Amino acid sequence: MKTTFDSSPDGAVTAVTVVVVLLVGVIGAALLVASVNRPASLGLRIAIGGSGVVCFAILAITYGYTPRRFVLSAEDVVVERGVGNIRIPLRSIRKVEVLSSEFRPTWRTFGSGGLFGVFGQFASPMGSVTLYGRRSEGGVMLETECGRIVLRPDEPTALVESLSAALVKQRGGTGGPDGPRGEL
């Protein structure tokens, strides 16, 4: 049994994506055109054209690593991306909770802060977190053996309920005195 939870871009992510794609796309196109139309040395033409290609490569790579959805199975949670899905084994999850809509990481250390989504490594008031989603706020926090992971599905409560039930089933119990939520 697999359950899928989509992660759709919200208004903030959509706005950042449109502005950055237009800006980087225009710069990249201008550099490529300049490299073809400018009478200059071959080395300079290659440098200018290469800079244009880098602009488009940044967009393509970021889009490829953008999380699209989360798939919950009996063994793991999979973050589906265009390039390289991420697997989070259920046995490594210690705690699951819904984060308030006000939760926003304070500092991006490596990742995308709005271009196609919000994903990568971030510093937050709760410490370092790895974040996956196409939404700019809230989410589901997983405390795992390897650290904190924040998933940002469209329906965080539904993911927590399904994930809590899967954890209880996998561990063959009630999940502790609080039931399936909280510490597991």
Contacts in CASP RR format, 6 or more apart in sequence:
PFRMAT RR
TARGET T0000
AUTHOR 0000-0000-0000
METHOD contacts of the structure
MODEL  1
MKTTFDSSPDGAVTAVTVVVVLLVGVIGAALLVASVNRPASLGLRIAIGG
SGVVCFAILAITYGYTPRRFVLSAEDVVVERGVGNIRIPLRSIRKVEVLS
SEFRPTWRTFGSGGLFGVFGQFASPMGSVTLYGRRSEGGVMLETECGRIV
LRPDEPTALVESLSAALVKQRGGTGGPDGPRGEL
1 73 0 8 1.000
1 74 0 8 1.000
2 71 0 8 1.000
2 72 0 8 1.000
2 73 0 8 1.000
3 71 0 8 1.000
3 72 0 8 1.000
3 162 0 8 1.000
4 69 0 8 1.000
4 70 0 8 1.000
4 71 0 8 1.000
4 72 0 8 1.000
5 69 0 8 1.000
5 70 0 8 1.000
5 71 0 8 1.000
5 72 0 8 1.000
5 153 0 8 1.000
5 154 0 8 1.000
5 155 0 8 1.000
5 158 0 8 1.000
5 159 0 8 1.000
5 162 0 8 1.000
6 68 0 8 1.000
6 69 0 8 1.000
6 153 0 8 1.000
6 154 0 8 1.000
7 67 0 8 1.000
7 68 0 8 1.000
7 69 0 8 1.000
7 70 0 8 1.000
7 132 0 8 1.000
7 133 0 8 1.000
7 134 0 8 1.000
7 135 0 8 1.000
7 151 0 8 1.000
7 152 0 8 1.000
7 153 0 8 1.000
7 154 0 8 1.000
8 134 0 8 1.000
8 135 0 8 1.000
8 154 0 8 1.000
9 17 0 8 1.000
9 116 0 8 1.000
9 117 0 8 1.000
9 134 0 8 1.000
9 135 0 8 1.000
10 134 0 8 1.000
10 135 0 8 1.000
10 136 0 8 1.000
10 137 0 8 1.000
11 136 0 8 1.000
12 114 0 8 1.000
12 136 0 8 1.000
12 137 0 8 1.000
13 114 0 8 1.000
13 116 0 8 1.000
13 117 0 8 1.000
13 118 0 8 1.000
13 134 0 8 1.000
13 135 0 8 1.000
13 136 0 8 1.000
16 113 0 8 1.000
16 114 0 8 1.000
16 115 0 8 1.000
17 114 0 8 1.000
17 115 0 8 1.000
17 116 0 8 1.000
17 117 0 8 1.000
20 114 0 8 1.000
20 115 0 8 1.000
21 59 0 8 1.000
21 115 0 8 1.000
24 55 0 8 1.000
24 56 0 8 1.000
24 58 0 8 1.000
24 59 0 8 1.000
25 55 0 8 1.000
25 56 0 8 1.000
25 59 0 8 1.000
27 52 0 8 1.000
27 55 0 8 1.000
28 51 0 8 1.000
28 52 0 8 1.000
28 55 0 8 1.000
28 56 0 8 1.000
29 52 0 8 1.000
31 48 0 8 1.000
31 49 0 8 1.000
31 50 0 8 1.000
31 51 0 8 1.000
31 52 0 8 1.000
31 55 0 8 1.000
32 49 0 8 1.000
32 52 0 8 1.000
32 53 0 8 1.000
34 48 0 8 1.000
34 49 0 8 1.000
35 45 0 8 1.000
35 46 0 8 1.000
35 48 0 8 1.000
35 49 0 8 1.000
35 50 0 8 1.000
35 52 0 8 1.000
36 45 0 8 1.000
38 44 0 8 1.000
38 45 0 8 1.000
38 48 0 8 1.000
40 48 0 8 1.000
59 115 0 8 1.000
62 112 0 8 1.000
62 115 0 8 1.000
62 116 0 8 1.000
63 116 0 8 1.000
64 81 0 8 1.000
64 82 0 8 1.000
64 83 0 8 1.000
65 81 0 8 1.000
65 82 0 8 1.000
65 83 0 8 1.000
65 84 0 8 1.000
65 112 0 8 1.000
65 119 0 8 1.000
66 81 0 8 1.000
66 82 0 8 1.000
66 112 0 8 1.000
66 116 0 8 1.000
66 117 0 8 1.000
66 119 0 8 1.000
66 133 0 8 1.000
66 134 0 8 1.000
67 79 0 8 1.000
67 80 0 8 1.000
67 81 0 8 1.000
67 117 0 8 1.000
67 119 0 8 1.000
67 132 0 8 1.000
67 133 0 8 1.000
67 134 0 8 1.000
67 152 0 8 1.000
68 80 0 8 1.000
68 81 0 8 1.000
68 82 0 8 1.000
68 134 0 8 1.000
69 80 0 8 1.000
69 153 0 8 1.000
70 77 0 8 1.000
70 78 0 8 1.000
70 79 0 8 1.000
70 80 0 8 1.000
70 132 0 8 1.000
70 151 0 8 1.000
70 153 0 8 1.000
70 159 0 8 1.000
71 77 0 8 1.000
71 78 0 8 1.000
71 80 0 8 1.000
72 159 0 8 1.000
72 162 0 8 1.000
72 163 0 8 1.000
72 166 0 8 1.000
74 90 0 8 1.000
74 166 0 8 1.000
74 169 0 8 1.000
74 170 0 8 1.000
75 89 0 8 1.000
75 90 0 8 1.000
75 170 0 8 1.000
76 87 0 8 1.000
76 88 0 8 1.000
76 89 0 8 1.000
76 90 0 8 1.000
77 87 0 8 1.000
77 88 0 8 1.000
77 90 0 8 1.000
77 93 0 8 1.000
77 142 0 8 1.000
77 151 0 8 1.000
77 163 0 8 1.000
78 85 0 8 1.000
78 86 0 8 1.000
78 87 0 8 1.000
78 88 0 8 1.000
79 85 0 8 1.000
79 86 0 8 1.000
79 87 0 8 1.000
79 88 0 8 1.000
79 132 0 8 1.000
79 151 0 8 1.000
86 132 0 8 1.000
88 142 0 8 1.000
88 144 0 8 1.000
88 149 0 8 1.000
90 163 0 8 1.000
90 166 0 8 1.000
90 167 0 8 1.000
90 170 0 8 1.000
91 170 0 8 1.000
92 144 0 8 1.000
92 145 0 8 1.000
92 146 0 8 1.000
93 142 0 8 1.000
93 143 0 8 1.000
93 144 0 8 1.000
93 163 0 8 1.000
93 167 0 8 1.000
93 184 0 8 1.000
94 143 0 8 1.000
94 144 0 8 1.000
94 145 0 8 1.000
94 183 0 8 1.000
94 184 0 8 1.000
95 141 0 8 1.000
95 142 0 8 1.000
95 143 0 8 1.000
95 182 0 8 1.000
95 183 0 8 1.000
95 184 0 8 1.000
96 140 0 8 1.000
96 141 0 8 1.000
96 142 0 8 1.000
96 143 0 8 1.000
96 160 0 8 1.000
96 163 0 8 1.000
96 164 0 8 1.000
96 167 0 8 1.000
96 181 0 8 1.000
96 182 0 8 1.000
96 184 0 8 1.000
97 140 0 8 1.000
97 141 0 8 1.000
97 160 0 8 1.000
97 181 0 8 1.000
97 182 0 8 1.000
98 139 0 8 1.000
98 140 0 8 1.000
98 141 0 8 1.000
98 156 0 8 1.000
98 157 0 8 1.000
98 160 0 8 1.000
99 138 0 8 1.000
99 139 0 8 1.000
99 140 0 8 1.000
99 141 0 8 1.000
99 150 0 8 1.000
99 156 0 8 1.000
100 138 0 8 1.000
101 137 0 8 1.000
101 138 0 8 1.000
102 137 0 8 1.000
102 138 0 8 1.000
103 124 0 8 1.000
103 137 0 8 1.000
103 138 0 8 1.000
103 139 0 8 1.000
103 150 0 8 1.000
104 124 0 8 1.000
104 136 0 8 1.000
104 137 0 8 1.000
104 138 0 8 1.000
105 122 0 8 1.000
105 123 0 8 1.000
105 124 0 8 1.000
105 129 0 8 1.000
105 131 0 8 1.000
105 150 0 8 1.000
106 122 0 8 1.000
106 123 0 8 1.000
106 124 0 8 1.000
106 125 0 8 1.000
107 122 0 8 1.000
107 123 0 8 1.000
107 124 0 8 1.000
108 120 0 8 1.000
108 121 0 8 1.000
108 122 0 8 1.000
108 123 0 8 1.000
109 121 0 8 1.000
109 122 0 8 1.000
109 123 0 8 1.000
109 128 0 8 1.000
110 120 0 8 1.000
110 121 0 8 1.000
111 119 0 8 1.000
111 120 0 8 1.000
111 121 0 8 1.000
111 122 0 8 1.000
112 118 0 8 1.000
112 119 0 8 1.000
112 120 0 8 1.000
113 119 0 8 1.000
114 136 0 8 1.000
116 134 0 8 1.000
117 133 0 8 1.000
117 134 0 8 1.000
117 135 0 8 1.000
117 136 0 8 1.000
118 131 0 8 1.000
118 133 0 8 1.000
118 134 0 8 1.000
118 135 0 8 1.000
118 136 0 8 1.000
118 152 0 8 1.000
119 131 0 8 1.000
119 132 0 8 1.000
119 133 0 8 1.000
120 130 0 8 1.000
120 131 0 8 1.000
120 132 0 8 1.000
121 128 0 8 1.000
121 129 0 8 1.000
121 130 0 8 1.000
121 131 0 8 1.000
122 128 0 8 1.000
122 129 0 8 1.000
122 130 0 8 1.000
122 131 0 8 1.000
123 129 0 8 1.000
126 141 0 8 1.000
126 148 0 8 1.000
127 148 0 8 1.000
128 147 0 8 1.000
128 148 0 8 1.000
129 141 0 8 1.000
129 148 0 8 1.000
129 149 0 8 1.000
129 150 0 8 1.000
130 147 0 8 1.000
130 148 0 8 1.000
130 149 0 8 1.000
130 150 0 8 1.000
131 149 0 8 1.000
131 150 0 8 1.000
131 152 0 8 1.000
132 149 0 8 1.000
132 150 0 8 1.000
132 151 0 8 1.000
132 152 0 8 1.000
133 151 0 8 1.000
133 152 0 8 1.000
133 153 0 8 1.000
134 152 0 8 1.000
135 152 0 8 1.000
135 153 0 8 1.000
135 154 0 8 1.000
138 150 0 8 1.000
138 152 0 8 1.000
138 156 0 8 1.000
139 150 0 8 1.000
139 151 0 8 1.000
139 152 0 8 1.000
139 153 0 8 1.000
139 156 0 8 1.000
140 150 0 8 1.000
140 151 0 8 1.000
140 152 0 8 1.000
140 153 0 8 1.000
140 156 0 8 1.000
140 159 0 8 1.000
140 160 0 8 1.000
140 163 0 8 1.000
141 148 0 8 1.000
141 149 0 8 1.000
141 150 0 8 1.000
142 148 0 8 1.000
142 149 0 8 1.000
142 150 0 8 1.000
142 151 0 8 1.000
142 163 0 8 1.000
151 159 0 8 1.000
153 159 0 8 1.000
160 181 0 8 1.000
164 179 0 8 1.000
164 180 0 8 1.000
164 181 0 8 1.000
164 182 0 8 1.000
164 184 0 8 1.000
165 180 0 8 1.000
167 175 0 8 1.000
167 180 0 8 1.000
167 184 0 8 1.000
168 174 0 8 1.000
168 175 0 8 1.000
168 179 0 8 1.000
168 180 0 8 1.000
168 184 0 8 1.000
171 184 0 8 1.000
174 180 0 8 1.000
175 184 0 8 1.000
176 183 0 8 1.000
176 184 0 8 1.000
END
